[in-house]
């Protein structure tokens, strides 16, 4: 009897093995890793000694497999796994997409066979075309359209229904770039209703497909999550409101001269200026701008990141130590005030350290273990008040002392414009738009340092090459720089920046600018080269033409479109001018 029962049991097992039981699908939560740095090395093992498997870009997202010490194993789009340093990523939980519908937001969107810009193109989609969204892998959506299944970048598709939304426990974040657009909904096609700037602290309400719903005082909206660093709350202390923090407050500027404007914007009319050390009453703050009252009772606005504040009715404030607050996860804390020095430790967004001294554009800080380190000023915010007139930071915290620039006439030439688009990127970026936005950032840095800065164009119109040179000659300029972005569509793997000169008296300026760019940005240095370009050939003054990256490379196109890169590269150019004129 027992033998017969065993035979029947085995028969049932074998029969059952031949059936496919229905799969139970769930809308599970998945832990995702989001890349926080421009370029992140994915390694074959959990340590810096392991070989590099591949490189990924800021904003890319990957499923987390496991954690080992300070390293996370991530699942890549190819199906293989690799390891990333925990201090260079942030984690979030998102719900897996269920099948839903979406709309293409651009013309010429490539539908690819795999979630990679290197995979084959199956079809080209057009703006307003409806698609069905099946799943998401990092920055890619798997969709079906007209019977074809493939992958597209999620940046160019608006999800119509059942959007991935995760309500988060009460948390805060810090903005890592200036001029971050606030939108009415989580889409790049949504209306812009305002801007945030570096150092703004926000309350995070929820996340949705790479966007963050936030509140800041009475303001609320959506911003791209790749420019927000989450801050972990350690004690639950409430933040001081803007009104409380500025009550009976006074301030002084830490630059030679700072413009007072009619509105809290760089587009506001200049109604006056404040000299270094001059004190004033603070009326209120708005999006990193400060409304002030001058001695003549005139009211205006100044950029808040150039102001040292003090509160009259808080005696403890006067004894408060100067501190830096880290803006980015994985910020290097080094043994000396140079990017070539040894990394002693790493800080994360929200970490604070006591300032011991300031050396050019570096802060000497005290670590929690009592050690000493240096951190670059463009990676932090601080309440540091300079006590020495020889240390004169520019209006942008990321730039060096500009005393050698003051009074110099510098021409900035944003390449192309109007009917001349210049080259176009792999994803459709027009060079003329990128050169203008980059030139405007450089303009502000040089202007704040006291230079007489002239743009050959400040909007989208065409200027002939002889006219650009004529502007330089008519203004008896001391230096000239033409801003461009490169392209080599025959080989989209080519990357890097190049600085060109034509006359011998231009080479020194080209060397300084190129070296500064190379020291502060992560893209390949293609060197200083002779170039037969009209705007430098016909210019007898120190003049250079800078190619600041390749739009034909899809990854580099994404990088050079970011506020972070444009701020870093214009800071680099600024520092190159400073060293040249010294």
SULGIGI-V432001 format. One record per residue. N is the residue number from 1. RES is the residue in three letters. SS is DSSP state (h for helix, s for strand, l for the rest). NEAR is the number of other C-alpha atoms within 8 Angstrom. Layout:
((N/RES/SS/NEAR) (N/RES/SS/NEAR))
//
This chain:
((1/UNK/l/4) (2/UNK/h/5) (3/UNK/h/6) (4/UNK/h/7) (5/UNK/h/8) (6/UNK/h/8) (7/UNK/h/8) (8/UNK/h/8) (9/UNK/h/8) (10/UNK/h/8) (11/UNK/h/8) (12/UNK/h/8) (13/UNK/h/8) (14/UNK/h/8) (15/UNK/h/8) (16/UNK/h/7) (17/UNK/l/6) (18/UNK/l/6) (19/UNK/l/6) (20/UNK/l/4) (21/UNK/l/4) (22/UNK/l/4) (23/UNK/l/4) (24/UNK/l/4) (25/UNK/l/4) (26/UNK/l/4) (27/UNK/l/8) (28/UNK/l/6) (29/UNK/s/8) (30/UNK/s/10) (31/UNK/s/10) (32/UNK/s/12) (33/UNK/s/13) (34/UNK/s/14) (35/UNK/s/14) (36/UNK/l/12) (37/UNK/l/9) (38/UNK/l/8) (39/UNK/s/9) (40/UNK/s/12) (41/UNK/s/10) (42/UNK/s/12) (43/UNK/s/15) (44/UNK/l/11) (45/UNK/l/8) (46/UNK/l/14) (47/UNK/l/9) (48/UNK/l/6) (49/UNK/l/4) (50/UNK/l/9) (51/UNK/l/8) (52/UNK/s/9) (53/UNK/s/9) (54/UNK/s/7) (55/UNK/s/9) (56/UNK/s/10) (57/UNK/s/12) (58/UNK/l/13) (59/UNK/l/9) (60/UNK/l/10) (61/UNK/s/11) (62/UNK/s/12) (63/UNK/s/12) (64/UNK/s/13) (65/UNK/s/8) (66/UNK/s/7) (67/UNK/s/9) (68/UNK/s/8) (69/UNK/l/4) (70/UNK/l/9) (71/UNK/s/12) (72/UNK/s/14) (73/UNK/s/14) (74/UNK/s/14) (75/UNK/s/12) (76/UNK/l/10) (77/UNK/l/9) (78/UNK/l/4) (79/UNK/l/6) (80/UNK/l/7) (81/UNK/s/9) (82/UNK/s/13) (83/UNK/s/14) (84/UNK/s/15) (85/UNK/s/11) (86/UNK/h/9) (87/UNK/h/10) (88/UNK/h/12) (89/UNK/s/13) (90/UNK/s/12) (91/UNK/s/8) (92/UNK/s/8) (93/UNK/s/9) (94/UNK/s/11) (95/UNK/s/11) (96/UNK/l/11) (97/UNK/l/11) (98/UNK/l/9) (99/UNK/l/8) (100/UNK/s/12) (101/UNK/s/11) (102/UNK/s/13) (103/UNK/s/13) (104/UNK/s/16) (105/UNK/l/11) (106/UNK/l/9) (107/UNK/l/8) (108/UNK/l/8) (109/UNK/s/11) (110/UNK/s/10) (111/UNK/s/12) (112/UNK/s/15) (113/UNK/l/11) (114/UNK/l/8) (115/UNK/l/13) (116/UNK/l/8) (117/UNK/l/6) (118/UNK/l/4) (119/UNK/l/9) (120/UNK/l/7) (121/UNK/s/9) (122/UNK/s/9) (123/UNK/s/7) (124/UNK/s/9) (125/UNK/s/11) (126/UNK/l/11) (127/UNK/l/10) (128/UNK/l/8) (129/UNK/l/8) (130/UNK/s/9) (131/UNK/s/11) (132/UNK/s/11) (133/UNK/s/13) (134/UNK/s/12) (135/UNK/s/11) (136/UNK/s/10) (137/UNK/s/11) (138/UNK/l/9) (139/UNK/l/11) (140/UNK/s/12) (141/UNK/s/14) (142/UNK/s/14) (143/UNK/s/13) (144/UNK/s/12) (145/UNK/s/9) (146/UNK/l/4) (147/UNK/l/5) (148/UNK/s/6) (149/UNK/s/9) (150/UNK/s/12) (151/UNK/s/13) (152/UNK/s/14) (153/UNK/s/9) (154/UNK/h/9) (155/UNK/h/6) (156/UNK/h/10) (157/UNK/s/10) (158/UNK/s/10) (159/UNK/s/10) (160/UNK/l/9) (161/UNK/l/7) (162/UNK/l/7) (163/UNK/l/9) (164/UNK/l/10) (165/UNK/l/10) (166/UNK/s/10) (167/UNK/s/7) (168/UNK/s/9) (169/UNK/s/5) (170/UNK/s/7) (171/UNK/s/12) (172/UNK/s/12) (173/UNK/s/12) (174/UNK/s/16) (175/UNK/s/16) (176/UNK/l/13) (177/UNK/l/11) (178/UNK/l/9) (179/UNK/l/8) (180/UNK/s/10) (181/UNK/s/10) (182/UNK/s/12) (183/UNK/s/15) (184/UNK/l/10) (185/UNK/l/8) (186/UNK/l/14) (187/UNK/l/8) (188/UNK/l/6) (189/UNK/l/5) (190/UNK/l/9) (191/UNK/l/7) (192/UNK/s/8) (193/UNK/s/9) (194/UNK/s/7) (195/UNK/s/9) (196/UNK/s/13) (197/UNK/l/13) (198/UNK/l/9) (199/UNK/l/10) (200/UNK/l/10) (201/UNK/s/9) (202/UNK/s/11) (203/UNK/s/11) (204/UNK/s/14) (205/UNK/s/13) (206/UNK/s/11) (207/UNK/s/14) (208/UNK/s/12) (209/UNK/l/8) (210/UNK/l/8) (211/UNK/s/12) (212/UNK/s/14) (213/UNK/s/14) (214/UNK/s/13) (215/UNK/s/12) (216/UNK/s/9) (217/UNK/l/6) (218/UNK/l/5) (219/UNK/s/6) (220/UNK/s/9) (221/UNK/s/12) (222/UNK/s/13) (223/UNK/s/13) (224/UNK/s/10) (225/UNK/h/9) (226/UNK/h/10) (227/UNK/h/9) (228/UNK/s/10) (229/UNK/s/14) (230/UNK/s/10) (231/UNK/s/10) (232/UNK/l/7) (233/UNK/l/7) (234/UNK/l/4) (235/UNK/l/4) (236/UNK/l/5) (237/UNK/l/4) (238/UNK/l/4) (239/UNK/l/4) (240/UNK/l/6) (241/UNK/l/7) (242/UNK/h/8) (243/UNK/h/8) (244/UNK/h/7) (245/UNK/h/9) (246/UNK/l/12) (247/UNK/l/7) (248/UNK/l/9) (249/UNK/s/13) (250/UNK/s/12) (251/UNK/s/12) (252/UNK/s/12) (253/UNK/s/15) (254/UNK/l/15) (255/UNK/l/14) (256/UNK/l/10) (257/UNK/s/12) (258/UNK/s/12) (259/UNK/s/10) (260/UNK/s/12) (261/UNK/s/15) (262/UNK/l/10) (263/UNK/l/9) (264/UNK/l/13) (265/UNK/l/7) (266/UNK/l/5) (267/UNK/l/5) (268/UNK/l/9) (269/UNK/l/7) (270/UNK/s/9) (271/UNK/s/9) (272/UNK/s/7) (273/UNK/s/9) (274/UNK/s/10) (275/UNK/s/10) (276/UNK/l/10) (277/UNK/l/7) (278/UNK/l/8) (279/UNK/s/8) (280/UNK/s/11) (281/UNK/s/11) (282/UNK/s/13) (283/UNK/s/10) (284/UNK/s/10) (285/UNK/s/12) (286/UNK/s/8) (287/UNK/l/8) (288/UNK/l/11) (289/UNK/s/13) (290/UNK/s/14) (291/UNK/s/14) (292/UNK/s/13) (293/UNK/s/13) (294/UNK/l/9) (295/UNK/l/6) (296/UNK/l/5) (297/UNK/l/6) (298/UNK/l/7) (299/UNK/s/8) (300/UNK/s/12) (301/UNK/s/13) (302/UNK/s/13) (303/UNK/s/10) (304/UNK/h/9) (305/UNK/h/9) (306/UNK/h/12) (307/UNK/s/10) (308/UNK/s/11) (309/UNK/s/9) (310/UNK/s/9) (311/UNK/s/13) (312/UNK/l/8) (313/UNK/l/5) (314/UNK/l/7) (315/UNK/h/7) (316/UNK/h/6) (317/UNK/h/8) (318/UNK/h/8) (319/UNK/l/6) (320/UNK/l/6) (321/UNK/l/6) (322/UNK/l/10) (323/UNK/s/11) (324/UNK/s/13) (325/UNK/s/12) (326/UNK/s/15) (327/UNK/l/15) (328/UNK/l/13) (329/UNK/l/13) (330/UNK/l/9) (331/UNK/s/10) (332/UNK/s/10) (333/UNK/s/12) (334/UNK/s/15) (335/UNK/l/11) (336/UNK/l/8) (337/UNK/l/13) (338/UNK/l/6) (339/UNK/l/7) (340/UNK/l/4) (341/UNK/l/9) (342/UNK/l/7) (343/UNK/s/9) (344/UNK/s/9) (345/UNK/s/7) (346/UNK/s/10) (347/UNK/s/12) (348/UNK/l/12) (349/UNK/l/13) (350/UNK/l/10) (351/UNK/l/8) (352/UNK/s/8) (353/UNK/s/11) (354/UNK/s/11) (355/UNK/s/14) (356/UNK/s/8) (357/UNK/s/7) (358/UNK/s/9) (359/UNK/s/8) (360/UNK/l/8) (361/UNK/l/14) (362/UNK/s/11) (363/UNK/s/14) (364/UNK/s/14) (365/UNK/s/13) (366/UNK/s/12) (367/UNK/l/10) (368/UNK/l/6) (369/UNK/l/4) (370/UNK/l/6) (371/UNK/l/7) (372/UNK/s/9) (373/UNK/s/13) (374/UNK/s/13) (375/UNK/s/14) (376/UNK/s/11) (377/UNK/h/12) (378/UNK/h/9) (379/UNK/h/11) (380/UNK/s/12) (381/UNK/s/12) (382/UNK/s/8) (383/UNK/l/9) (384/UNK/l/9) (385/UNK/l/7) (386/UNK/l/8) (387/UNK/l/5) (388/UNK/l/5) (389/UNK/l/6) (390/UNK/l/4) (391/UNK/l/9) (392/UNK/l/13) (393/UNK/l/14) (394/UNK/l/16) (395/UNK/l/12) (396/UNK/l/9) (397/UNK/l/12) (398/UNK/l/10) (399/UNK/l/15) (400/UNK/l/11) (401/UNK/l/12) (402/UNK/l/12) (403/UNK/l/8) (404/UNK/l/8) (405/UNK/l/13) (406/UNK/l/10) (407/UNK/l/7) (408/UNK/l/10) (409/UNK/s/13) (410/UNK/s/13) (411/UNK/s/14) (412/UNK/s/14) (413/UNK/s/13) (414/UNK/s/16) (415/UNK/l/12) (416/UNK/l/12) (417/UNK/s/15) (418/UNK/l/9) (419/UNK/l/6) (420/UNK/s/8) (421/UNK/l/11) (422/UNK/l/10) (423/UNK/l/10) (424/UNK/s/12) (425/UNK/l/14) (426/UNK/l/10) (427/UNK/l/6) (428/UNK/l/6) (429/UNK/l/11) (430/UNK/s/11) (431/UNK/h/16) (432/UNK/h/15) (433/UNK/h/10) (434/UNK/h/11) (435/UNK/h/14) (436/UNK/h/12) (437/UNK/h/8) (438/UNK/h/12) (439/UNK/h/13) (440/UNK/h/9) (441/UNK/h/11) (442/UNK/h/12) (443/UNK/h/12) (444/UNK/h/8) (445/UNK/h/15) (446/UNK/h/13) (447/UNK/h/10) (448/UNK/h/12) (449/UNK/l/16) (450/UNK/l/13) (451/UNK/l/13) (452/UNK/s/11) (453/UNK/s/11) (454/UNK/s/9) (455/UNK/s/10) (456/UNK/l/11) (457/UNK/l/9) (458/UNK/l/7) (459/UNK/l/6) (460/UNK/l/9) (461/UNK/l/8) (462/UNK/l/9) (463/UNK/l/10) (464/UNK/l/6) (465/UNK/h/8) (466/UNK/h/8) (467/UNK/h/8) (468/UNK/h/12) (469/UNK/h/11) (470/UNK/h/8) (471/UNK/h/10) (472/UNK/h/12) (473/UNK/h/9) (474/UNK/h/7) (475/UNK/l/7) (476/UNK/l/7) (477/UNK/l/13) (478/UNK/l/9) (479/UNK/s/10) (480/UNK/s/14) (481/UNK/s/12) (482/UNK/s/13) (483/UNK/s/15) (484/UNK/s/12) (485/UNK/s/14) (486/UNK/s/11) (487/UNK/l/11) (488/UNK/l/9) (489/UNK/l/6) (490/UNK/l/4) (491/UNK/l/7) (492/UNK/l/9) (493/UNK/l/5) (494/UNK/l/9) (495/UNK/l/10) (496/UNK/l/11) (497/UNK/s/14) (498/UNK/s/14) (499/UNK/s/15) (500/UNK/s/12) (501/UNK/s/16) (502/UNK/l/13) (503/UNK/l/9) (504/UNK/h/6) (505/UNK/h/7) (506/UNK/h/13) (507/UNK/h/11) (508/UNK/h/8) (509/UNK/h/13) (510/UNK/h/14) (511/UNK/h/10) (512/UNK/h/12) (513/UNK/h/15) (514/UNK/h/15) (515/UNK/h/9) (516/UNK/h/12) (517/UNK/h/12) (518/UNK/h/11) (519/UNK/h/8) (520/UNK/h/10) (521/UNK/l/9) (522/UNK/l/7) (523/UNK/l/9) (524/UNK/l/8) (525/UNK/s/9) (526/UNK/s/7) (527/UNK/s/8) (528/UNK/s/11) (529/UNK/s/8) (530/UNK/s/7) (531/UNK/l/7) (532/UNK/l/7) (533/UNK/l/7) (534/UNK/h/8) (535/UNK/h/12) (536/UNK/h/14) (537/UNK/h/10) (538/UNK/l/7) (539/UNK/l/11) (540/UNK/l/8) (541/UNK/l/10) (542/UNK/l/12) (543/UNK/s/15) (544/UNK/s/15) (545/UNK/s/13) (546/UNK/s/13) (547/UNK/s/11) (548/UNK/s/12) (549/UNK/s/14) (550/UNK/s/15) (551/UNK/l/16) (552/UNK/l/16) (553/UNK/l/14) (554/UNK/h/12) (555/UNK/h/7) (556/UNK/h/12) (557/UNK/h/16) (558/UNK/h/8) (559/UNK/h/11) (560/UNK/h/9) (561/UNK/l/9) (562/UNK/l/8) (563/UNK/h/9) (564/UNK/h/8) (565/UNK/h/11) (566/UNK/h/12) (567/UNK/h/9) (568/UNK/h/10) (569/UNK/h/12) (570/UNK/h/13) (571/UNK/h/12) (572/UNK/h/14) (573/UNK/h/13) (574/UNK/h/13) (575/UNK/h/12) (576/UNK/h/15) (577/UNK/h/12) (578/UNK/h/14) (579/UNK/h/9) (580/UNK/h/9) (581/UNK/h/7) (582/UNK/l/5))
//
